[in-house]
Amino acid sequence: TGAWIFSVDDHLKPLDQTCDFYALSFVIFACAHYARATGDRRAHAVAMSTLEFIHRHFRVEGQPGFAEGLDQDLTPLAKTRRQNPHMHLLE
């Protein structure tokens, strides 16, 4: 789906099921470097599905940029939006 939850425990049980914009920006960044290092095209597909997820669910109606995070129901969290996640997405 392109969605990634924030954290899991050592047994892959979800600890924090929010979707964090900052973390997703680094998922894309990591996929790009992994694809470059290995030539594995699946990393490109994962990066693109994550980017599509961001564009589909993180947009804030009537405002530029993206929400800081989403709850389990994919509702934007009422948090102050920071520039760092936006910057890392552009990287």
PDB file of N, CA, C and O in Angstrom:
ATOM      1  N   THR A   1       0.813  -1.214   0.000  1.00  0.00           N
ATOM      2  CA  THR A   1       0.000   0.000   0.000  1.00  0.00           C
ATOM      3  C   THR A   1       0.846   1.263   0.000  1.00  0.00           C
ATOM      4  O   THR A   1       0.336   2.349  -0.273  1.00  0.00           O
ATOM      5  N   GLY A   2       2.124   1.134   0.301  1.00  0.00           N
ATOM      6  CA  GLY A   2       2.966   2.314   0.441  1.00  0.00           C
ATOM      7  C   GLY A   2       3.016   2.826   1.855  1.00  0.00           C
ATOM      8  O   GLY A   2       3.830   3.695   2.168  1.00  0.00           O
ATOM      9  N   ALA A   3       2.155   2.302   2.732  1.00  0.00           N
ATOM     10  CA  ALA A   3       2.126   2.749   4.123  1.00  0.00           C
ATOM     11  C   ALA A   3       3.210   2.040   4.927  1.00  0.00           C
ATOM     12  O   ALA A   3       3.496   0.865   4.700  1.00  0.00           O
ATOM     13  N   TRP A   4       3.795   2.750   5.847  1.00  0.00           N
ATOM     14  CA  TRP A   4       4.773   2.193   6.780  1.00  0.00           C
ATOM     15  C   TRP A   4       4.403   2.704   8.155  1.00  0.00           C
ATOM     16  O   TRP A   4       4.228   3.909   8.339  1.00  0.00           O
ATOM     17  N   ILE A   5       4.277   1.794   9.147  1.00  0.00           N
ATOM     18  CA  ILE A   5       4.032   2.267  10.503  1.00  0.00           C
ATOM     19  C   ILE A   5       5.357   2.679  11.122  1.00  0.00           C
ATOM     20  O   ILE A   5       6.426   2.322  10.627  1.00  0.00           O
ATOM     21  N   PHE A   6       5.273   3.436  12.214  1.00  0.00           N
ATOM     22  CA  PHE A   6       6.484   4.040  12.778  1.00  0.00           C
ATOM     23  C   PHE A   6       7.427   3.031  13.410  1.00  0.00           C
ATOM     24  O   PHE A   6       8.637   3.109  13.198  1.00  0.00           O
ATOM     25  N   SER A   7       6.897   2.072  14.192  1.00  0.00           N
ATOM     26  CA  SER A   7       7.820   1.154  14.847  1.00  0.00           C
ATOM     27  C   SER A   7       7.167  -0.183  15.181  1.00  0.00           C
ATOM     28  O   SER A   7       5.954  -0.289  15.363  1.00  0.00           O
ATOM     29  N   VAL A   8       8.034  -1.204  15.254  1.00  0.00           N
ATOM     30  CA  VAL A   8       7.634  -2.549  15.652  1.00  0.00           C
ATOM     31  C   VAL A   8       8.631  -3.040  16.704  1.00  0.00           C
ATOM     32  O   VAL A   8       9.721  -2.486  16.851  1.00  0.00           O
ATOM     33  N   ASP A   9       8.235  -4.095  17.437  1.00  0.00           N
ATOM     34  CA  ASP A   9       9.164  -4.672  18.407  1.00  0.00           C
ATOM     35  C   ASP A   9      10.014  -5.752  17.733  1.00  0.00           C
ATOM     36  O   ASP A   9       9.945  -5.927  16.516  1.00  0.00           O
ATOM     37  N   ASP A  10      10.799  -6.464  18.507  1.00  0.00           N
ATOM     38  CA  ASP A  10      11.698  -7.477  17.957  1.00  0.00           C
ATOM     39  C   ASP A  10      10.964  -8.642  17.292  1.00  0.00           C
ATOM     40  O   ASP A  10      11.559  -9.403  16.529  1.00  0.00           O
ATOM     41  N   HIS A  11       9.669  -8.777  17.585  1.00  0.00           N
ATOM     42  CA  HIS A  11       8.863  -9.851  16.999  1.00  0.00           C
ATOM     43  C   HIS A  11       7.948  -9.319  15.897  1.00  0.00           C
ATOM     44  O   HIS A  11       7.024 -10.004  15.459  1.00  0.00           O
ATOM     45  N   LEU A  12       8.217  -8.085  15.453  1.00  0.00           N
ATOM     46  CA  LEU A  12       7.466  -7.392  14.402  1.00  0.00           C
ATOM     47  C   LEU A  12       6.041  -7.042  14.805  1.00  0.00           C
ATOM     48  O   LEU A  12       5.191  -6.806  13.946  1.00  0.00           O
ATOM     49  N   LYS A  13       5.777  -7.010  16.106  1.00  0.00           N
ATOM     50  CA  LYS A  13       4.475  -6.560  16.607  1.00  0.00           C
ATOM     51  C   LYS A  13       4.486  -5.027  16.620  1.00  0.00           C
ATOM     52  O   LYS A  13       5.421  -4.419  17.142  1.00  0.00           O
ATOM     53  N   PRO A  14       3.450  -4.401  16.048  1.00  0.00           N
ATOM     54  CA  PRO A  14       3.433  -2.934  16.011  1.00  0.00           C
ATOM     55  C   PRO A  14       3.504  -2.303  17.405  1.00  0.00           C
ATOM     56  O   PRO A  14       2.788  -2.708  18.321  1.00  0.00           O
ATOM     57  N   LEU A  15       4.368  -1.320  17.544  1.00  0.00           N
ATOM     58  CA  LEU A  15       4.460  -0.533  18.773  1.00  0.00           C
ATOM     59  C   LEU A  15       3.784   0.821  18.599  1.00  0.00           C
ATOM     60  O   LEU A  15       3.035   1.266  19.469  1.00  0.00           O
ATOM     61  N   ASP A  16       4.050   1.469  17.480  1.00  0.00           N
ATOM     62  CA  ASP A  16       3.474   2.775  17.171  1.00  0.00           C
ATOM     63  C   ASP A  16       2.960   2.696  15.736  1.00  0.00           C
ATOM     64  O   ASP A  16       3.749   2.627  14.793  1.00  0.00           O
ATOM     65  N   GLN A  17       1.640   2.706  15.573  1.00  0.00           N
ATOM     66  CA  GLN A  17       1.054   2.485  14.256  1.00  0.00           C
ATOM     67  C   GLN A  17       0.805   3.764  13.470  1.00  0.00           C
ATOM     68  O   GLN A  17       0.139   3.732  12.435  1.00  0.00           O
ATOM     69  N   THR A  18       1.329   4.886  13.943  1.00  0.00           N
ATOM     70  CA  THR A  18       1.184   6.103  13.154  1.00  0.00           C
ATOM     71  C   THR A  18       2.101   6.036  11.937  1.00  0.00           C
ATOM     72  O   THR A  18       3.113   5.335  11.942  1.00  0.00           O
ATOM     73  N   CYS A  19       1.735   6.767  10.911  1.00  0.00           N
ATOM     74  CA  CYS A  19       2.581   6.941   9.726  1.00  0.00           C
ATOM     75  C   CYS A  19       3.228   8.307   9.874  1.00  0.00           C
ATOM     76  O   CYS A  19       2.533   9.321   9.934  1.00  0.00           O
ATOM     77  N   ASP A  20       4.532   8.342   9.931  1.00  0.00           N
ATOM     78  CA  ASP A  20       5.279   9.561  10.189  1.00  0.00           C
ATOM     79  C   ASP A  20       5.913  10.062   8.890  1.00  0.00           C
ATOM     80  O   ASP A  20       6.654   9.328   8.235  1.00  0.00           O
ATOM     81  N   PHE A  21       5.623  11.302   8.522  1.00  0.00           N
ATOM     82  CA  PHE A  21       6.122  11.863   7.273  1.00  0.00           C
ATOM     83  C   PHE A  21       7.649  11.862   7.222  1.00  0.00           C
ATOM     84  O   PHE A  21       8.234  11.530   6.191  1.00  0.00           O
ATOM     85  N   TYR A  22       8.296  12.231   8.324  1.00  0.00           N
ATOM     86  CA  TYR A  22       9.749  12.256   8.381  1.00  0.00           C
ATOM     87  C   TYR A  22      10.319  10.864   8.103  1.00  0.00           C
ATOM     88  O   TYR A  22      11.260  10.718   7.322  1.00  0.00           O
ATOM     89  N   ALA A  23       9.746   9.848   8.741  1.00  0.00           N
ATOM     90  CA  ALA A  23      10.221   8.474   8.554  1.00  0.00           C
ATOM     91  C   ALA A  23      10.003   8.005   7.117  1.00  0.00           C
ATOM     92  O   ALA A  23      10.872   7.349   6.542  1.00  0.00           O
ATOM     93  N   LEU A  24       8.853   8.335   6.536  1.00  0.00           N
ATOM     94  CA  LEU A  24       8.575   7.903   5.163  1.00  0.00           C
ATOM     95  C   LEU A  24       9.522   8.567   4.171  1.00  0.00           C
ATOM     96  O   LEU A  24       9.884   7.967   3.159  1.00  0.00           O
ATOM     97  N   SER A  25       9.919   9.789   4.455  1.00  0.00           N
ATOM     98  CA  SER A  25      10.902  10.447   3.593  1.00  0.00           C
ATOM     99  C   SER A  25      12.203   9.657   3.581  1.00  0.00           C
ATOM    100  O   SER A  25      12.852   9.539   2.541  1.00  0.00           O
ATOM    101  N   PHE A  26      12.584   9.116   4.737  1.00  0.00           N
ATOM    102  CA  PHE A  26      13.810   8.326   4.802  1.00  0.00           C
ATOM    103  C   PHE A  26      13.638   6.934   4.223  1.00  0.00           C
ATOM    104  O   PHE A  26      14.615   6.337   3.770  1.00  0.00           O
ATOM    105  N   VAL A  27      12.427   6.400   4.225  1.00  0.00           N
ATOM    106  CA  VAL A  27      12.184   5.124   3.537  1.00  0.00           C
ATOM    107  C   VAL A  27      12.523   5.302   2.053  1.00  0.00           C
ATOM    108  O   VAL A  27      13.217   4.475   1.461  1.00  0.00           O
ATOM    109  N   ILE A  28      12.027   6.385   1.466  1.00  0.00           N
ATOM    110  CA  ILE A  28      12.289   6.654   0.048  1.00  0.00           C
ATOM    111  C   ILE A  28      13.787   6.875  -0.180  1.00  0.00           C
ATOM    112  O   ILE A  28      14.357   6.345  -1.134  1.00  0.00           O
ATOM    113  N   PHE A  29      14.411   7.647   0.683  1.00  0.00           N
ATOM    114  CA  PHE A  29      15.846   7.922   0.588  1.00  0.00           C
ATOM    115  C   PHE A  29      16.645   6.620   0.664  1.00  0.00           C
ATOM    116  O   PHE A  29      17.565   6.406  -0.125  1.00  0.00           O
ATOM    117  N   ALA A  30      16.295   5.757   1.609  1.00  0.00           N
ATOM    118  CA  ALA A  30      16.985   4.481   1.773  1.00  0.00           C
ATOM    119  C   ALA A  30      16.791   3.578   0.554  1.00  0.00           C
ATOM    120  O   ALA A  30      17.730   2.921   0.106  1.00  0.00           O
ATOM    121  N   CYS A  31      15.572   3.551   0.026  1.00  0.00           N
ATOM    122  CA  CYS A  31      15.305   2.732  -1.162  1.00  0.00           C
ATOM    123  C   CYS A  31      16.153   3.194  -2.342  1.00  0.00           C
ATOM    124  O   CYS A  31      16.669   2.373  -3.100  1.00  0.00           O
ATOM    125  N   ALA A  32      16.293   4.503  -2.496  1.00  0.00           N
ATOM    126  CA  ALA A  32      17.088   5.037  -3.606  1.00  0.00           C
ATOM    127  C   ALA A  32      18.541   4.590  -3.491  1.00  0.00           C
ATOM    128  O   ALA A  32      19.147   4.168  -4.477  1.00  0.00           O
ATOM    129  N   HIS A  33      19.094   4.684  -2.296  1.00  0.00           N
ATOM    130  CA  HIS A  33      20.494   4.280  -2.118  1.00  0.00           C
ATOM    131  C   HIS A  33      20.665   2.773  -2.250  1.00  0.00           C
ATOM    132  O   HIS A  33      21.655   2.306  -2.812  1.00  0.00           O
ATOM    133  N   TYR A  34      19.707   2.011  -1.735  1.00  0.00           N
ATOM    134  CA  TYR A  34      19.777   0.556  -1.862  1.00  0.00           C
ATOM    135  C   TYR A  34      19.719   0.157  -3.345  1.00  0.00           C
ATOM    136  O   TYR A  34      20.496  -0.684  -3.797  1.00  0.00           O
ATOM    137  N   ALA A  35      18.799   0.762  -4.089  1.00  0.00           N
ATOM    138  CA  ALA A  35      18.679   0.447  -5.518  1.00  0.00           C
ATOM    139  C   ALA A  35      19.965   0.797  -6.265  1.00  0.00           C
ATOM    140  O   ALA A  35      20.413   0.041  -7.127  1.00  0.00           O
ATOM    141  N   ARG A  36      20.550   1.934  -5.933  1.00  0.00           N
ATOM    142  CA  ARG A  36      21.796   2.345  -6.582  1.00  0.00           C
ATOM    143  C   ARG A  36      22.934   1.382  -6.255  1.00  0.00           C
ATOM    144  O   ARG A  36      23.752   1.065  -7.119  1.00  0.00           O
ATOM    145  N   ALA A  37      22.984   0.918  -5.007  1.00  0.00           N
ATOM    146  CA  ALA A  37      24.069   0.044  -4.578  1.00  0.00           C
ATOM    147  C   ALA A  37      23.924  -1.383  -5.104  1.00  0.00           C
ATOM    148  O   ALA A  37      24.923  -2.048  -5.379  1.00  0.00           O
ATOM    149  N   THR A  38      22.686  -1.855  -5.245  1.00  0.00           N
ATOM    150  CA  THR A  38      22.468  -3.266  -5.586  1.00  0.00           C
ATOM    151  C   THR A  38      21.910  -3.492  -6.980  1.00  0.00           C
ATOM    152  O   THR A  38      22.026  -4.588  -7.528  1.00  0.00           O
ATOM    153  N   GLY A  39      21.300  -2.455  -7.559  1.00  0.00           N
ATOM    154  CA  GLY A  39      20.621  -2.627  -8.841  1.00  0.00           C
ATOM    155  C   GLY A  39      19.268  -3.310  -8.711  1.00  0.00           C
ATOM    156  O   GLY A  39      18.652  -3.659  -9.718  1.00  0.00           O
ATOM    157  N   ASP A  40      18.802  -3.503  -7.491  1.00  0.00           N
ATOM    158  CA  ASP A  40      17.526  -4.175  -7.230  1.00  0.00           C
ATOM    159  C   ASP A  40      16.368  -3.226  -7.563  1.00  0.00           C
ATOM    160  O   ASP A  40      16.136  -2.253  -6.846  1.00  0.00           O
ATOM    161  N   ARG A  41      15.656  -3.506  -8.637  1.00  0.00           N
ATOM    162  CA  ARG A  41      14.558  -2.649  -9.099  1.00  0.00           C
ATOM    163  C   ARG A  41      13.349  -2.686  -8.165  1.00  0.00           C
ATOM    164  O   ARG A  41      12.495  -1.803  -8.235  1.00  0.00           O
ATOM    165  N   ARG A  42      13.262  -3.686  -7.297  1.00  0.00           N
ATOM    166  CA  ARG A  42      12.145  -3.718  -6.344  1.00  0.00           C
ATOM    167  C   ARG A  42      12.194  -2.524  -5.407  1.00  0.00           C
ATOM    168  O   ARG A  42      11.151  -2.047  -4.959  1.00  0.00           O
ATOM    169  N   ALA A  43      13.379  -2.037  -5.108  1.00  0.00           N
ATOM    170  CA  ALA A  43      13.516  -0.873  -4.235  1.00  0.00           C
ATOM    171  C   ALA A  43      12.872   0.349  -4.875  1.00  0.00           C
ATOM    172  O   ALA A  43      12.266   1.168  -4.184  1.00  0.00           O
ATOM    173  N   HIS A  44      13.001   0.474  -6.182  1.00  0.00           N
ATOM    174  CA  HIS A  44      12.357   1.580  -6.897  1.00  0.00           C
ATOM    175  C   HIS A  44      10.838   1.477  -6.761  1.00  0.00           C
ATOM    176  O   HIS A  44      10.169   2.485  -6.536  1.00  0.00           O
ATOM    177  N   ALA A  45      10.295   0.281  -6.896  1.00  0.00           N
ATOM    178  CA  ALA A  45       8.847   0.087  -6.769  1.00  0.00           C
ATOM    179  C   ALA A  45       8.368   0.436  -5.358  1.00  0.00           C
ATOM    180  O   ALA A  45       7.313   1.051  -5.200  1.00  0.00           O
ATOM    181  N   VAL A  46       9.130   0.049  -4.335  1.00  0.00           N
ATOM    182  CA  VAL A  46       8.767   0.376  -2.953  1.00  0.00           C
ATOM    183  C   VAL A  46       8.809   1.887  -2.749  1.00  0.00           C
ATOM    184  O   VAL A  46       7.902   2.458  -2.144  1.00  0.00           O
ATOM    185  N   ALA A  47       9.847   2.530  -3.247  1.00  0.00           N
ATOM    186  CA  ALA A  47       9.961   3.986  -3.118  1.00  0.00           C
ATOM    187  C   ALA A  47       8.790   4.687  -3.802  1.00  0.00           C
ATOM    188  O   ALA A  47       8.220   5.626  -3.248  1.00  0.00           O
ATOM    189  N   MET A  48       8.435   4.242  -4.984  1.00  0.00           N
ATOM    190  CA  MET A  48       7.339   4.887  -5.719  1.00  0.00           C
ATOM    191  C   MET A  48       5.992   4.662  -5.033  1.00  0.00           C
ATOM    192  O   MET A  48       5.164   5.572  -5.007  1.00  0.00           O
ATOM    193  N   SER A  49       5.756   3.478  -4.481  1.00  0.00           N
ATOM    194  CA  SER A  49       4.478   3.252  -3.790  1.00  0.00           C
ATOM    195  C   SER A  49       4.411   4.077  -2.506  1.00  0.00           C
ATOM    196  O   SER A  49       3.336   4.528  -2.111  1.00  0.00           O
ATOM    197  N   THR A  50       5.561   4.274  -1.853  1.00  0.00           N
ATOM    198  CA  THR A  50       5.597   5.119  -0.657  1.00  0.00           C
ATOM    199  C   THR A  50       5.332   6.572  -1.028  1.00  0.00           C
ATOM    200  O   THR A  50       4.591   7.263  -0.329  1.00  0.00           O
ATOM    201  N   LEU A  51       5.925   7.039  -2.110  1.00  0.00           N
ATOM    202  CA  LEU A  51       5.692   8.404  -2.565  1.00  0.00           C
ATOM    203  C   LEU A  51       4.233   8.610  -2.958  1.00  0.00           C
ATOM    204  O   LEU A  51       3.650   9.644  -2.632  1.00  0.00           O
ATOM    205  N   GLU A  52       3.645   7.667  -3.637  1.00  0.00           N
ATOM    206  CA  GLU A  52       2.229   7.754  -3.997  1.00  0.00           C
ATOM    207  C   GLU A  52       1.352   7.800  -2.750  1.00  0.00           C
ATOM    208  O   GLU A  52       0.371   8.544  -2.703  1.00  0.00           O
ATOM    209  N   PHE A  53       1.707   6.999  -1.732  1.00  0.00           N
ATOM    210  CA  PHE A  53       0.971   7.009  -0.468  1.00  0.00           C
ATOM    211  C   PHE A  53       1.034   8.395   0.173  1.00  0.00           C
ATOM    212  O   PHE A  53       0.021   8.907   0.649  1.00  0.00           O
ATOM    213  N   ILE A  54       2.220   9.000   0.185  1.00  0.00           N
ATOM    214  CA  ILE A  54       2.371  10.348   0.743  1.00  0.00           C
ATOM    215  C   ILE A  54       1.478  11.327  -0.007  1.00  0.00           C
ATOM    216  O   ILE A  54       0.740  12.094   0.612  1.00  0.00           O
ATOM    217  N   HIS A  55       1.538  11.306  -1.318  1.00  0.00           N
ATOM    218  CA  HIS A  55       0.732  12.240  -2.117  1.00  0.00           C
ATOM    219  C   HIS A  55      -0.767  12.017  -1.919  1.00  0.00           C
ATOM    220  O   HIS A  55      -1.545  12.971  -1.949  1.00  0.00           O
ATOM    221  N   ARG A  56      -1.166  10.789  -1.720  1.00  0.00           N
ATOM    222  CA  ARG A  56      -2.590  10.462  -1.570  1.00  0.00           C
ATOM    223  C   ARG A  56      -3.126  10.778  -0.172  1.00  0.00           C
ATOM    224  O   ARG A  56      -4.272  11.208  -0.038  1.00  0.00           O
ATOM    225  N   HIS A  57      -2.318  10.573   0.869  1.00  0.00           N
ATOM    226  CA  HIS A  57      -2.851  10.655   2.231  1.00  0.00           C
ATOM    227  C   HIS A  57      -2.304  11.792   3.087  1.00  0.00           C
ATOM    228  O   HIS A  57      -2.946  12.166   4.068  1.00  0.00           O
ATOM    229  N   PHE A  58      -1.158  12.350   2.760  1.00  0.00           N
ATOM    230  CA  PHE A  58      -0.546  13.363   3.624  1.00  0.00           C
ATOM    231  C   PHE A  58      -0.870  14.797   3.210  1.00  0.00           C
ATOM    232  O   PHE A  58      -0.510  15.732   3.925  1.00  0.00           O
ATOM    233  N   ARG A  59      -1.521  14.986   2.105  1.00  0.00           N
ATOM    234  CA  ARG A  59      -1.860  16.349   1.683  1.00  0.00           C
ATOM    235  C   ARG A  59      -2.813  16.987   2.689  1.00  0.00           C
ATOM    236  O   ARG A  59      -3.715  16.330   3.210  1.00  0.00           O
ATOM    237  N   VAL A  60      -2.603  18.269   2.955  1.00  0.00           N
ATOM    238  CA  VAL A  60      -3.458  19.016   3.874  1.00  0.00           C
ATOM    239  C   VAL A  60      -4.310  19.957   3.034  1.00  0.00           C
ATOM    240  O   VAL A  60      -3.792  20.840   2.349  1.00  0.00           O
ATOM    241  N   GLU A  61      -5.608  19.758   3.094  1.00  0.00           N
ATOM    242  CA  GLU A  61      -6.545  20.552   2.283  1.00  0.00           C
ATOM    243  C   GLU A  61      -6.319  22.048   2.481  1.00  0.00           C
ATOM    244  O   GLU A  61      -6.338  22.547   3.606  1.00  0.00           O
ATOM    245  N   GLY A  62      -6.107  22.752   1.373  1.00  0.00           N
ATOM    246  CA  GLY A  62      -5.965  24.204   1.396  1.00  0.00           C
ATOM    247  C   GLY A  62      -4.624  24.711   1.892  1.00  0.00           C
ATOM    248  O   GLY A  62      -4.460  25.917   2.078  1.00  0.00           O
ATOM    249  N   GLN A  63      -3.651  23.819   2.112  1.00  0.00           N
ATOM    250  CA  GLN A  63      -2.341  24.242   2.592  1.00  0.00           C
ATOM    251  C   GLN A  63      -1.247  23.603   1.745  1.00  0.00           C
ATOM    252  O   GLN A  63      -1.430  22.505   1.221  1.00  0.00           O
ATOM    253  N   PRO A  64      -0.119  24.279   1.609  1.00  0.00           N
ATOM    254  CA  PRO A  64       1.000  23.665   0.878  1.00  0.00           C
ATOM    255  C   PRO A  64       1.668  22.598   1.737  1.00  0.00           C
ATOM    256  O   PRO A  64       1.551  22.616   2.962  1.00  0.00           O
ATOM    257  N   GLY A  65       2.349  21.698   1.109  1.00  0.00           N
ATOM    258  CA  GLY A  65       3.108  20.696   1.839  1.00  0.00           C
ATOM    259  C   GLY A  65       2.266  19.545   2.336  1.00  0.00           C
ATOM    260  O   GLY A  65       1.157  19.308   1.856  1.00  0.00           O
ATOM    261  N   PHE A  66       2.808  18.837   3.302  1.00  0.00           N
ATOM    262  CA  PHE A  66       2.198  17.606   3.783  1.00  0.00           C
ATOM    263  C   PHE A  66       2.035  17.632   5.298  1.00  0.00           C
ATOM    264  O   PHE A  66       2.714  18.381   6.001  1.00  0.00           O
ATOM    265  N   ALA A  67       1.120  16.797   5.782  1.00  0.00           N
ATOM    266  CA  ALA A  67       0.892  16.652   7.225  1.00  0.00           C
ATOM    267  C   ALA A  67       2.116  16.020   7.870  1.00  0.00           C
ATOM    268  O   ALA A  67       2.901  15.349   7.201  1.00  0.00           O
ATOM    269  N   GLU A  68       2.273  16.229   9.135  1.00  0.00           N
ATOM    270  CA  GLU A  68       3.416  15.689   9.887  1.00  0.00           C
ATOM    271  C   GLU A  68       3.292  14.180  10.109  1.00  0.00           C
ATOM    272  O   GLU A  68       4.296  13.472  10.197  1.00  0.00           O
ATOM    273  N   GLY A  69       2.059  13.701  10.199  1.00  0.00           N
ATOM    274  CA  GLY A  69       1.841  12.280  10.415  1.00  0.00           C
ATOM    275  C   GLY A  69       0.371  11.937  10.281  1.00  0.00           C
ATOM    276  O   GLY A  69      -0.483  12.819  10.194  1.00  0.00           O
ATOM    277  N   LEU A  70       0.084  10.634  10.266  1.00  0.00           N
ATOM    278  CA  LEU A  70      -1.275  10.123  10.165  1.00  0.00           C
ATOM    279  C   LEU A  70      -1.513   9.130  11.289  1.00  0.00           C
ATOM    280  O   LEU A  70      -0.601   8.409  11.694  1.00  0.00           O
ATOM    281  N   ASP A  71      -2.751   9.093  11.795  1.00  0.00           N
ATOM    282  CA  ASP A  71      -3.072   8.083  12.792  1.00  0.00           C
ATOM    283  C   ASP A  71      -3.403   6.761  12.110  1.00  0.00           C
ATOM    284  O   ASP A  71      -3.256   6.641  10.894  1.00  0.00           O
ATOM    285  N   GLN A  72      -3.847   5.772  12.876  1.00  0.00           N
ATOM    286  CA  GLN A  72      -4.141   4.448  12.334  1.00  0.00           C
ATOM    287  C   GLN A  72      -5.217   4.477  11.257  1.00  0.00           C
ATOM    288  O   GLN A  72      -5.247   3.612  10.382  1.00  0.00           O
ATOM    289  N   ASP A  73      -6.104   5.476  11.318  1.00  0.00           N
ATOM    290  CA  ASP A  73      -7.185   5.602  10.342  1.00  0.00           C
ATOM    291  C   ASP A  73      -6.805   6.488   9.160  1.00  0.00           C
ATOM    292  O   ASP A  73      -7.655   6.848   8.346  1.00  0.00           O
ATOM    293  N   LEU A  74      -5.522   6.837   9.073  1.00  0.00           N
ATOM    294  CA  LEU A  74      -4.972   7.694   8.012  1.00  0.00           C
ATOM    295  C   LEU A  74      -5.505   9.122   8.070  1.00  0.00           C
ATOM    296  O   LEU A  74      -5.576   9.812   7.053  1.00  0.00           O
ATOM    297  N   THR A  75      -5.878   9.553   9.274  1.00  0.00           N
ATOM    298  CA  THR A  75      -6.306  10.931   9.515  1.00  0.00           C
ATOM    299  C   THR A  75      -5.076  11.743   9.900  1.00  0.00           C
ATOM    300  O   THR A  75      -4.311  11.325  10.770  1.00  0.00           O
ATOM    301  N   PRO A  76      -4.870  12.908   9.262  1.00  0.00           N
ATOM    302  CA  PRO A  76      -3.706  13.729   9.621  1.00  0.00           C
ATOM    303  C   PRO A  76      -3.695  14.092  11.101  1.00  0.00           C
ATOM    304  O   PRO A  76      -4.728  14.446  11.669  1.00  0.00           O
ATOM    305  N   LEU A  77      -2.526  14.001  11.719  1.00  0.00           N
ATOM    306  CA  LEU A  77      -2.360  14.366  13.121  1.00  0.00           C
ATOM    307  C   LEU A  77      -2.252  15.880  13.246  1.00  0.00           C
ATOM    308  O   LEU A  77      -1.683  16.547  12.382  1.00  0.00           O
ATOM    309  N   ALA A  78      -2.804  16.411  14.329  1.00  0.00           N
ATOM    310  CA  ALA A  78      -2.752  17.848  14.589  1.00  0.00           C
ATOM    311  C   ALA A  78      -1.415  18.169  15.252  1.00  0.00           C
ATOM    312  O   ALA A  78      -1.345  18.372  16.464  1.00  0.00           O
ATOM    313  N   LYS A  79      -0.361  18.212  14.447  1.00  0.00           N
ATOM    314  CA  LYS A  79       0.980  18.523  14.927  1.00  0.00           C
ATOM    315  C   LYS A  79       1.537  19.669  14.104  1.00  0.00           C
ATOM    316  O   LYS A  79       1.138  19.871  12.957  1.00  0.00           O
ATOM    317  N   THR A  80       2.448  20.411  14.685  1.00  0.00           N
ATOM    318  CA  THR A  80       3.130  21.471  13.956  1.00  0.00           C
ATOM    319  C   THR A  80       3.930  20.842  12.825  1.00  0.00           C
ATOM    320  O   THR A  80       4.692  19.898  13.034  1.00  0.00           O
ATOM    321  N   ARG A  81       3.745  21.375  11.635  1.00  0.00           N
ATOM    322  CA  ARG A  81       4.477  20.834  10.483  1.00  0.00           C
ATOM    323  C   ARG A  81       5.872  21.443  10.449  1.00  0.00           C
ATOM    324  O   ARG A  81       6.052  22.646  10.640  1.00  0.00           O
ATOM    325  N   ARG A  82       6.860  20.576  10.197  1.00  0.00           N
ATOM    326  CA  ARG A  82       8.263  20.997  10.161  1.00  0.00           C
ATOM    327  C   ARG A  82       8.780  20.977   8.723  1.00  0.00           C
ATOM    328  O   ARG A  82       8.233  20.286   7.864  1.00  0.00           O
ATOM    329  N   GLN A  83       9.823  21.731   8.480  1.00  0.00           N
ATOM    330  CA  GLN A  83      10.398  21.773   7.136  1.00  0.00           C
ATOM    331  C   GLN A  83      11.303  20.592   6.868  1.00  0.00           C
ATOM    332  O   GLN A  83      11.464  20.203   5.711  1.00  0.00           O
ATOM    333  N   ASN A  84      11.906  19.999   7.904  1.00  0.00           N
ATOM    334  CA  ASN A  84      12.872  18.921   7.700  1.00  0.00           C
ATOM    335  C   ASN A  84      12.318  17.732   6.915  1.00  0.00           C
ATOM    336  O   ASN A  84      12.983  17.270   5.988  1.00  0.00           O
ATOM    337  N   PRO A  85      11.127  17.216   7.244  1.00  0.00           N
ATOM    338  CA  PRO A  85      10.617  16.099   6.448  1.00  0.00           C
ATOM    339  C   PRO A  85      10.446  16.461   4.976  1.00  0.00           C
ATOM    340  O   PRO A  85      10.705  15.639   4.097  1.00  0.00           O
ATOM    341  N   HIS A  86      10.011  17.684   4.709  1.00  0.00           N
ATOM    342  CA  HIS A  86       9.845  18.143   3.325  1.00  0.00           C
ATOM    343  C   HIS A  86      11.210  18.191   2.619  1.00  0.00           C
ATOM    344  O   HIS A  86      11.329  17.790   1.461  1.00  0.00           O
ATOM    345  N   MET A  87      12.221  18.678   3.316  1.00  0.00           N
ATOM    346  CA  MET A  87      13.555  18.761   2.746  1.00  0.00           C
ATOM    347  C   MET A  87      14.085  17.359   2.409  1.00  0.00           C
ATOM    348  O   MET A  87      14.637  17.137   1.331  1.00  0.00           O
ATOM    349  N   HIS A  88      13.909  16.426   3.343  1.00  0.00           N
ATOM    350  CA  HIS A  88      14.426  15.076   3.115  1.00  0.00           C
ATOM    351  C   HIS A  88      13.662  14.376   1.981  1.00  0.00           C
ATOM    352  O   HIS A  88      14.240  13.567   1.256  1.00  0.00           O
ATOM    353  N   LEU A  89      12.412  14.674   1.832  1.00  0.00           N
ATOM    354  CA  LEU A  89      11.659  14.094   0.714  1.00  0.00           C
ATOM    355  C   LEU A  89      12.243  14.573  -0.616  1.00  0.00           C
ATOM    356  O   LEU A  89      12.314  13.804  -1.574  1.00  0.00           O
ATOM    357  N   LEU A  90      12.655  15.825  -0.677  1.00  0.00           N
ATOM    358  CA  LEU A  90      13.237  16.361  -1.901  1.00  0.00           C
ATOM    359  C   LEU A  90      14.612  15.779  -2.208  1.00  0.00           C
ATOM    360  O   LEU A  90      15.049  15.788  -3.359  1.00  0.00           O
ATOM    361  N   GLU A  91      15.296  15.269  -1.177  1.00  0.00           N
ATOM    362  CA  GLU A  91      16.616  14.690  -1.405  1.00  0.00           C
ATOM    363  C   GLU A  91      16.490  13.474  -2.287  1.00  0.00           C
ATOM    364  O   GLU A  91      17.493  12.834  -2.603  1.00  0.00           O
TER     365      GLU A  91
END
